[in-house]
Amino acid sequence: MDLNRVQGTGPGGRIVRRDVEEAMAGGANLQSTIITPQLPIANETISLSKLRQAIARRMAESKTSIPHFYVSHEYKMDALVALRSQYNRIVLENEKLSVNDFIVKAVAKTLRQFPNLNASLNGNSILRHGQINIGIAVSVEGGLLTIVSRQADQKPLRQISAEVKAMAGRVREGKIKPDDIEGSTFSISNMGMYDVENFTAIINPPEAAILAVGSAREVPVVERADGRLPLLGVGWRMKATISVDHRVSDGVEAAKFMQALALYLEEPLRLII
């Protein structure tokens, strides 16, 4: 018996034995229920766009042919958030820096120390690329495209930011140039703007690695200074995960890369000086 259809007559509307017996006998305490028939939801078939077909082929190839492994790290972002805020207060609107601009520059400078991660597998050898060209995943209708910040380790933050904005604009306007999307040697997929805490990304062949970046957010943190007892406070933290081709590198090297990246993200003046 569906007790939701039984009207209780006990204290506070409670259902008592008498109510159940009367309901079973078809008494007045059985509330009438109007059942509205639910129409079946029709299936919908949508053809894959050419872009989505290309993405499907490349991602299937990557996951089936590349042995991925993953290393995650949490970064202290207080100094970077403060520096970015100070900088953006004194520049024009179109010159403001994003957190991702800092990440692109920090990754590029860190890769100088880890040439195996700025590389591709070439048969039985590893091709270490002479340039550090950072691919940046950009969302477009129906999929993703990767725009390329070339020699990002050698460019100032303002130039990286301006070039990325210009390329992203061309992508969304359908005016993309071949140089905008070709030649990346390491990729970054940043979903921080979607309030994503952390995730893992699929390597973009023939690259050896990709960095997945979550949101920089204020969270409770335990801090200890000058030998004093730990204190509970609030700080900016960001999680990131690197996916690496295990044929090219290993966990120790990836972990060292993530630690070295902290030097630039947690002391961001190093990216300007």
C-alpha positions as CSV (number, residue, x, y, z in Angstrom):
1,M,0.0,0.0,0.0
2,D,1.2,3.5,-0.9
3,L,1.0,5.3,2.5
4,N,1.3,8.6,0.7
5,R,-2.3,8.1,-0.4
6,V,-3.6,7.4,3.1
7,Q,-5.0,10.4,5.1
8,G,-4.0,10.1,8.7
9,T,-6.5,10.7,11.5
10,G,-4.2,10.3,14.4
11,P,-2.4,13.1,16.5
12,G,-0.8,15.6,14.2
13,G,-2.0,13.7,11.1
14,R,-0.3,10.5,12.0
15,I,-1.4,7.4,10.2
16,V,-2.9,4.9,12.7
17,R,-4.0,1.3,12.3
18,R,-7.6,2.3,11.7
19,D,-6.6,4.5,8.7
20,V,-4.8,1.6,7.1
21,E,-7.6,-0.8,7.7
22,E,-10.2,1.6,6.2
23,A,-7.9,2.3,3.2
24,M,-7.6,-1.4,2.5
25,A,-11.3,-1.8,2.7
26,G,-11.7,1.1,0.3
27,G,-12.7,3.6,2.9
28,A,-12.8,7.4,2.7
29,N,-9.3,7.8,4.1
30,L,-7.7,6.6,0.8
31,Q,-6.9,9.9,-1.1
32,S,-7.5,9.9,-4.8
33,T,-4.5,10.3,-7.0
34,I,-4.6,11.6,-10.5
35,I,-2.0,9.9,-12.6
36,T,-0.8,11.8,-15.6
37,P,0.7,9.6,-18.3
38,Q,4.3,10.4,-19.1
39,L,5.0,10.7,-22.8
40,P,8.2,8.9,-23.9
41,I,11.2,11.1,-24.6
42,A,12.2,10.7,-28.2
43,N,15.9,9.9,-29.0
44,E,17.8,12.4,-30.9
45,T,20.7,11.7,-33.3
46,I,23.2,14.4,-34.0
47,S,25.9,14.1,-36.6
48,L,29.4,14.7,-35.5
49,S,30.9,17.9,-36.9
50,K,34.3,17.6,-38.7
51,L,36.0,19.2,-35.7
52,R,34.4,16.7,-33.3
53,Q,35.4,13.8,-35.6
54,A,39.0,15.1,-35.6
55,I,39.0,15.4,-31.8
56,A,37.5,11.9,-31.5
57,R,40.2,10.4,-33.7
58,R,43.1,12.1,-32.0
59,M,41.9,11.5,-28.4
60,A,41.1,7.8,-29.1
61,E,44.6,7.5,-30.7
62,S,46.2,9.2,-27.6
63,K,44.4,7.1,-25.0
64,T,45.0,3.8,-26.8
65,S,48.6,4.3,-27.9
66,I,50.1,6.5,-25.2
67,P,50.6,5.1,-21.7
68,H,49.5,8.0,-19.6
69,F,50.4,8.6,-16.0
70,Y,49.4,11.5,-13.7
71,V,51.0,13.7,-11.0
72,S,49.1,16.4,-9.1
73,H,50.3,19.3,-7.0
74,E,48.6,22.1,-5.1
75,Y,50.1,25.6,-5.4
76,K,50.0,28.6,-3.1
77,M,48.6,31.4,-5.3
78,D,48.3,34.3,-2.7
79,A,51.3,36.2,-4.1
80,L,50.3,35.7,-7.8
81,V,46.7,36.8,-7.1
82,A,47.9,39.9,-5.3
83,L,50.5,40.8,-8.0
84,R,47.9,40.3,-10.8
85,S,45.4,42.5,-8.9
86,Q,48.0,45.3,-8.5
87,Y,49.1,45.1,-12.1
88,N,45.6,45.1,-13.5
89,R,44.6,48.2,-11.5
90,I,47.1,50.4,-13.4
91,V,46.8,49.2,-17.0
92,L,44.1,49.6,-19.7
93,E,41.3,47.0,-19.9
94,N,42.7,45.3,-22.9
95,E,46.1,45.0,-21.3
96,K,45.0,43.2,-18.1
97,L,46.6,39.8,-17.4
98,S,44.8,36.6,-16.7
99,V,45.9,33.9,-14.2
100,N,46.5,31.7,-17.3
101,D,49.0,34.2,-18.7
102,F,51.1,33.7,-15.6
103,I,50.7,29.9,-15.9
104,V,51.8,29.9,-19.6
105,K,55.0,31.9,-18.8
106,A,55.7,29.8,-15.6
107,V,55.3,26.5,-17.5
108,A,57.5,27.7,-20.3
109,K,60.3,28.8,-18.0
110,T,60.1,25.6,-16.0
111,L,60.3,23.5,-19.2
112,R,63.8,24.8,-19.8
113,Q,64.9,22.6,-16.9
114,F,63.0,19.5,-18.1
115,P,63.6,19.1,-21.9
116,N,62.2,15.5,-21.8
117,L,58.7,17.0,-21.1
118,N,59.1,19.4,-24.1
119,A,59.6,16.5,-26.4
120,S,58.1,13.9,-28.7
121,L,58.7,10.2,-29.1
122,N,60.4,9.5,-32.4
123,G,60.6,5.8,-33.0
124,N,63.2,4.5,-30.5
125,S,64.5,8.0,-29.7
126,I,63.2,11.1,-28.0
127,L,63.1,14.4,-30.0
128,R,63.7,17.3,-27.6
129,H,62.3,20.4,-29.2
130,G,64.6,23.5,-29.5
131,Q,61.7,25.9,-29.0
132,I,59.2,25.9,-26.1
133,N,55.8,26.5,-27.8
134,I,52.9,26.3,-25.4
135,G,49.6,25.0,-26.7
136,I,46.5,26.6,-25.0
137,A,43.2,24.8,-25.3
138,V,40.4,27.2,-26.3
139,S,36.7,26.3,-26.3
140,V,34.8,26.8,-29.5
141,E,31.4,25.7,-30.6
142,G,31.4,22.0,-31.0
143,G,34.8,21.3,-29.5
144,L,38.3,22.6,-28.7
145,L,41.2,24.1,-30.6
146,T,44.7,24.6,-29.3
147,I,46.3,28.0,-30.0
148,V,50.1,28.2,-29.7
149,S,52.2,30.7,-27.8
150,R,55.6,30.4,-29.5
151,Q,58.8,30.7,-27.5
152,A,56.8,31.6,-24.5
153,D,59.8,31.3,-22.2
154,Q,61.5,34.2,-24.0
155,K,58.5,36.6,-24.1
156,P,57.3,39.1,-21.5
157,L,53.9,38.5,-19.9
158,R,52.3,41.4,-21.7
159,Q,53.3,40.0,-25.1
160,I,52.0,36.5,-24.2
161,S,48.7,38.0,-23.0
162,A,48.2,40.1,-26.1
163,E,49.1,37.3,-28.6
164,V,46.8,34.8,-26.8
165,K,43.9,37.3,-26.8
166,A,44.4,38.0,-30.5
167,M,44.6,34.3,-31.4
168,A,41.6,33.4,-29.3
169,G,39.6,36.2,-31.0
170,R,40.5,34.9,-34.4
171,V,39.5,31.3,-33.4
172,R,36.1,32.4,-32.2
173,E,35.5,34.6,-35.3
174,G,36.5,31.8,-37.7
175,K,39.5,33.7,-39.0
176,I,42.1,31.3,-37.7
177,K,45.6,31.2,-39.2
178,P,47.7,28.0,-39.5
179,D,50.4,29.4,-37.3
180,D,47.8,30.0,-34.6
181,I,47.2,26.3,-34.1
182,E,50.3,24.4,-35.3
183,G,53.6,23.6,-33.7
184,S,52.9,23.3,-30.0
185,T,55.4,21.3,-28.0
186,F,53.6,21.2,-24.6
187,S,49.9,21.9,-23.9
188,I,47.9,23.5,-21.1
189,S,44.2,22.9,-20.5
190,N,42.8,25.4,-18.0
191,M,39.3,25.0,-16.7
192,G,39.7,27.4,-13.8
193,M,37.1,29.8,-15.2
194,Y,34.5,27.0,-14.9
195,D,35.0,26.6,-11.1
196,V,36.7,23.2,-11.6
197,E,38.7,22.0,-8.6
198,N,40.9,19.6,-10.5
199,F,40.9,17.2,-13.5
200,T,43.1,15.2,-15.8
201,A,43.7,15.9,-19.5
202,I,44.5,13.7,-22.4
203,I,47.9,14.2,-24.1
204,N,47.8,16.0,-27.4
205,P,50.0,13.8,-29.8
206,P,52.8,14.0,-30.6
207,E,53.6,15.9,-27.4
208,A,54.9,14.1,-24.3
209,A,52.8,15.9,-21.7
210,I,49.9,18.2,-20.9
211,L,49.0,20.2,-17.8
212,A,45.4,20.4,-16.5
213,V,44.8,23.4,-14.4
214,G,41.9,24.0,-12.0
215,S,40.5,27.1,-10.3
216,A,42.5,29.4,-8.0
217,R,40.2,29.5,-5.0
218,E,40.2,30.7,-1.4
219,V,40.2,27.8,1.0
220,P,41.0,27.0,4.7
221,V,44.7,26.5,5.1
222,V,46.9,25.5,8.0
223,E,50.0,27.8,8.3
224,R,53.0,27.6,10.6
225,A,55.6,30.4,10.8
226,D,58.8,30.9,12.8
227,G,58.4,27.7,14.8
228,R,55.0,28.8,16.2
229,L,52.0,26.5,16.6
230,P,50.0,26.0,13.4
231,L,47.2,28.5,12.7
232,L,44.1,28.0,10.6
233,G,43.6,30.7,8.0
234,V,42.4,31.4,4.5
235,G,44.6,31.3,1.5
236,W,44.5,31.1,-2.3
237,R,45.2,27.6,-3.6
238,M,45.2,26.0,-7.1
239,K,45.5,22.4,-8.1
240,A,47.1,21.2,-11.3
241,T,47.7,17.7,-12.8
242,I,50.3,16.8,-15.4
243,S,49.6,13.9,-17.8
244,V,52.8,12.4,-19.1
245,D,53.7,9.8,-21.8
246,H,55.4,7.1,-19.7
247,R,57.5,6.1,-22.7
248,V,59.2,9.4,-22.6
249,S,59.4,10.3,-18.9
250,D,58.6,8.9,-15.5
251,G,56.9,9.8,-12.2
252,V,60.0,11.2,-10.5
253,E,60.8,13.7,-13.3
254,A,57.1,14.8,-13.5
255,A,57.0,15.3,-9.7
256,K,60.2,17.4,-9.9
257,F,58.7,19.5,-12.7
258,M,55.6,20.2,-10.6
259,Q,57.8,21.2,-7.7
260,A,59.9,23.5,-9.9
261,L,56.8,25.1,-11.3
262,A,55.9,26.2,-7.8
263,L,59.0,28.4,-7.7
264,Y,57.4,30.7,-10.4
265,L,53.7,30.4,-9.4
266,E,54.4,31.1,-5.7
267,E,57.1,33.7,-6.3
268,P,55.6,35.4,-9.5
269,L,58.0,38.3,-9.5
270,R,60.4,35.8,-11.1
271,L,58.2,35.9,-14.2
272,I,58.6,39.7,-14.5
273,I,62.2,40.3,-13.6
